[in-house]
Amino acid sequence: MDDRNRESYTVMILPNPTSKTYRFSVSRKSVKIVFSAACAAVIFLLVFVVQYFYMVGNIWELTSLRQETAAQKSKIEFFAQSVDGLKRQVERLKEFDVKLRMITDLNVPANASKYLGVGGETDAEGPLPASGAGPEAGNGGTEEPIEAPDVSGVSPSHHEALLRSLDEDLGTLQVDVVRQERSFQELTQAIEHRRNRWASTPSIWPVKGWMTSGFGRRMSPFTGEPAMHRGIDIAVPENTPMVASANGVIIRAGWDGGLGNAIKIDHGFGYATTYGHLAKVHVRVGQRVRRGQVIGLVGSTGLSTGPHLHYEVFVNLAPTNPLRHILN
């Protein structure tokens, strides 16, 4: 045996100066074994501590990922319900669009029947509200509050399918929104056109009085012969204010032969009106006037037997009976 392995270490223990001394010997080989075992134990302990903290970190990260996944699942379900609400709102907008097109006599889509009649659209949750939910309610409808559901027990495959469905629904909604925007632009232009047409249609009495002569053939008070009377005569006191019967542009203002002082207005859309025998003219050529605006005073100028207003209405240059257009 190696002499170095037979070497030993003596350990002396002296509890106090007067006590008996205890001594024992430990071989060098034993010391090496104990030291090696201690080093191995320390290394094992260090490895265990490192592994422990590594596992704790993984567990914490896994817990955080699970919580984040659960929150994302909840948000996906909530977003899905929000998309369903948007789809119902788009359907109501389509219904409102169809109604506006029917009112304005625009082209009604072929599938308009699905938006008319009783009940309207329904879904898995039941029929849509009968009132206060459509654009006609004034603010585009009111949705019930949507609460995010508990989805902790739902499988990942379900959410993958839901995400694909959401992607398809969003694509459809984008197309529908673009089409609806174009449709509403067309409706806006049509309504504006009709609004301008309504505002330009002669529809009120230019002056309130007594109608002394109507539209059509009559005996001329000046020649005694039958003659065509292209307007109506309204008798009122001299200098009574008279108004334009619709919006338009003045194309004549001043003396006009037998009509005396006269005003002619081009209203657009094929309409024109003439006002004759005026005492005074308050407008000029090229001026824009609005329905109800005072444009002159009644008089008896030109070929006239007394104070009155001669009022004519033309449709596409043809004289027509003004009474057909007066609503008030």
Secondary structure as UniProt FT lines:
FT   HELIX           3..6
FT   STRAND          8..13
FT   TURN            17..18
FT   STRAND          22..27
FT   HELIX           28..103
FT   TURN            104..105
FT   HELIX           110..115
FT   STRAND          122..123
FT   TURN            124..125
FT   STRAND          126..127
FT   HELIX           135..137
FT   TURN            138..139
FT   TURN            152..153
FT   HELIX           156..199
FT   STRAND          210..213
FT   STRAND          216..219
FT   TURN            221..223
FT   STRAND          226..229
FT   STRAND          231..235
FT   TURN            238..239
FT   STRAND          241..243
FT   STRAND          248..255
FT   HELIX           257..259
FT   STRAND          261..268
FT   TURN            269..270
FT   STRAND          271..281
FT   TURN            285..286
FT   STRAND          288..289
FT   TURN            291..292
FT   STRAND          294..299
FT   STRAND          308..315
FT   TURN            316..317
FT   STRAND          318..320
FT   HELIX           322..324
//
